[in-house]
């Protein structure tokens, strides 16, 4: 029960952070912990269709903001993590190849929760299914056409407080007994 309470607290703590401390540091060890959490996410038939690009290069982070209007927080974030998908990971199986979207979403959420547990702020910015955002990301990072840029996550030391913006809403639940 104690562990459940801790996970619940991290879930409640996490929110999209858009302001980062310019002197804040995100270590390689913290990034590895976030990526380990991502790779522990469930995936259809354990296909693990994800790949990650860790971006510390200031010019590249700023370049993303030039073509994607909802990524302005990358200008202050010291790190961006691009979650990419290999839609062919399920080729030859009986599972729908589009399951990669669910798998990469689960991996992304694990990154966000691991970051919150380390008091790092994140903001999940979608790339897929916007063709322009995906094409520009492919070009900027030399991503092959058969790999899908799914999202970019800004990561940094927050200057704004944590705290969920959502809330439990009983009216969103339908019980079937």
C-alpha positions as CSV (number, residue, x, y, z in Angstrom):
1,X,0.0,0.0,0.0
2,X,2.8,2.4,0.8
3,X,4.2,2.1,-2.8
4,X,0.8,2.7,-4.3
5,X,0.5,6.0,-2.3
6,X,3.9,7.1,-3.6
7,X,3.0,6.4,-7.2
8,X,-0.3,8.2,-6.7
9,X,1.6,11.2,-5.3
10,X,3.9,11.4,-8.4
11,X,0.9,11.2,-10.7
12,X,-0.8,14.1,-8.8
13,X,2.5,16.1,-8.7
14,X,3.1,15.9,-12.5
15,X,2.0,18.7,-14.8
16,X,3.2,20.3,-18.0
17,X,5.9,22.7,-17.1
18,X,6.7,25.5,-19.5
19,X,9.2,27.6,-17.5
20,X,12.6,26.3,-16.7
21,X,15.5,27.6,-14.7
22,X,18.3,28.5,-17.2
23,X,20.9,27.5,-14.7
24,X,19.2,24.2,-13.9
25,X,21.0,21.0,-14.8
26,X,19.7,17.7,-16.1
27,X,22.3,15.1,-15.7
28,X,23.1,12.2,-18.0
29,X,22.1,9.8,-15.2
30,X,18.7,11.5,-14.8
31,X,18.2,11.1,-18.6
32,X,19.1,7.5,-18.5
33,X,16.6,6.9,-15.6
34,X,13.9,8.6,-17.7
35,X,14.8,6.4,-20.7
36,X,14.9,3.3,-18.6
37,X,11.4,4.1,-17.4
38,X,10.3,4.7,-21.0
39,X,11.6,1.3,-22.1
40,X,9.8,-0.4,-19.2
41,X,6.5,0.7,-20.7
42,X,4.1,-2.0,-22.0
43,X,4.1,-2.6,-25.7
44,X,2.0,-4.8,-28.0
45,X,3.6,-8.3,-28.1
46,X,6.6,-6.7,-26.4
47,X,7.5,-5.1,-29.7
48,X,9.2,-2.1,-28.1
49,X,8.7,0.1,-31.2
50,X,10.4,3.1,-29.8
51,X,13.7,5.0,-30.3
52,X,14.8,8.1,-28.5
53,X,16.9,11.1,-29.5
54,X,18.3,13.1,-26.6
55,X,18.9,16.7,-27.7
56,X,21.2,19.0,-25.6
57,X,22.2,21.1,-28.6
58,X,20.8,24.7,-28.1
59,X,20.6,25.5,-31.8
60,X,18.7,22.3,-32.5
61,X,16.3,22.9,-29.6
62,X,15.6,26.4,-30.8
63,X,15.2,25.2,-34.4
64,X,12.2,23.0,-33.3
65,X,10.5,26.1,-32.0
66,X,10.7,27.7,-35.4
67,X,8.4,25.2,-37.1
68,X,6.4,24.0,-34.1
69,X,4.5,26.9,-32.4
70,X,3.6,24.8,-29.3
71,X,7.2,24.1,-28.3
72,X,8.3,27.5,-27.1
73,X,9.3,26.1,-23.7
74,X,12.2,24.4,-25.5
75,X,14.0,27.8,-25.7
76,X,14.6,27.5,-21.9
77,X,14.7,23.8,-21.5
78,X,18.3,22.3,-21.4
79,X,17.1,19.0,-22.8
80,X,14.6,17.7,-25.3
81,X,13.8,14.0,-25.8
82,X,12.3,13.1,-29.1
83,X,10.3,9.8,-28.9
84,X,10.3,8.1,-32.3
85,X,8.4,5.0,-33.5
86,X,9.1,2.2,-35.8
87,X,5.7,1.3,-37.2
88,X,7.1,-1.9,-38.8
89,X,8.0,-3.3,-35.3
90,X,4.8,-5.5,-35.5
91,X,5.3,-6.5,-39.1
92,X,4.7,-10.2,-39.5
93,X,2.6,-10.5,-36.4
94,X,-1.2,-10.7,-36.0
95,X,-1.3,-7.4,-34.2
96,X,-2.3,-4.1,-35.9
97,X,0.8,-2.1,-36.9
98,X,-0.8,1.0,-35.6
99,X,-0.4,-0.1,-32.0
100,X,2.9,1.8,-31.9
101,X,0.9,4.9,-31.1
102,X,-0.3,3.4,-27.8
103,X,3.2,2.0,-27.0
104,X,5.0,5.3,-27.6
105,X,2.3,7.1,-25.5
106,X,2.9,4.7,-22.6
107,X,6.7,5.2,-22.9
108,X,6.2,9.0,-23.0
109,X,4.1,9.0,-19.9
110,X,6.7,6.9,-18.1
111,X,9.3,9.6,-18.9
112,X,7.1,12.3,-17.5
113,X,6.4,10.4,-14.3
114,X,10.1,9.5,-13.8
115,X,11.1,13.1,-14.3
116,X,8.5,14.3,-11.8
117,X,9.8,11.8,-9.3
118,X,13.2,13.5,-9.7
119,X,11.7,17.0,-9.4
120,X,12.3,17.7,-13.1
121,X,9.7,19.5,-15.2
122,X,8.5,18.2,-18.5
123,X,6.2,19.2,-21.3
124,X,4.9,16.6,-23.9
125,X,4.6,18.3,-27.3
126,X,3.0,16.2,-30.0
127,X,4.6,15.8,-33.4
128,X,2.5,13.0,-34.9
129,X,0.2,13.2,-36.8
130,X,1.1,16.7,-38.0
131,X,2.8,16.1,-41.3
132,X,4.7,19.4,-41.2
133,X,6.0,18.9,-37.7
134,X,7.1,15.3,-38.5
135,X,8.8,16.3,-41.8
136,X,10.7,19.2,-40.2
137,X,11.8,17.0,-37.3
138,X,13.0,14.3,-39.7
139,X,15.0,16.8,-41.7
140,X,16.5,18.5,-38.6
141,X,17.6,15.2,-37.0
142,X,18.2,13.1,-40.1
143,X,15.4,10.6,-39.2
144,X,14.7,7.9,-41.9
145,X,11.3,8.0,-43.5
146,X,10.2,4.7,-42.0
147,X,10.6,6.1,-38.5
148,X,7.9,8.3,-37.1
149,X,8.7,11.3,-34.8
150,X,6.0,10.9,-32.3
151,X,6.6,13.7,-29.8
152,X,9.3,15.9,-28.2
153,X,9.5,16.3,-24.5
154,X,11.0,19.4,-22.9
155,X,13.0,18.6,-19.8
156,X,14.4,20.9,-17.2
157,X,14.4,22.3,-13.7
158,X,11.1,24.0,-13.2
159,X,10.6,27.6,-12.1
160,X,6.9,27.0,-11.6
161,X,5.3,24.8,-9.0
162,X,4.3,21.2,-9.6
163,X,0.7,20.2,-9.1
164,X,-1.9,18.5,-11.2
165,X,-4.3,20.7,-13.1
166,X,-6.7,17.8,-13.6
167,X,-9.1,16.4,-11.1
168,X,-11.2,13.3,-10.4
169,X,-14.6,13.7,-12.1
170,X,-17.1,11.0,-11.2
171,X,-19.3,12.1,-14.1
172,X,-16.7,10.7,-16.6
173,X,-17.3,7.2,-15.4
174,X,-19.9,4.7,-16.5
175,X,-20.2,1.6,-14.4
176,X,-21.3,-1.6,-16.1
177,X,-22.3,-4.2,-13.4
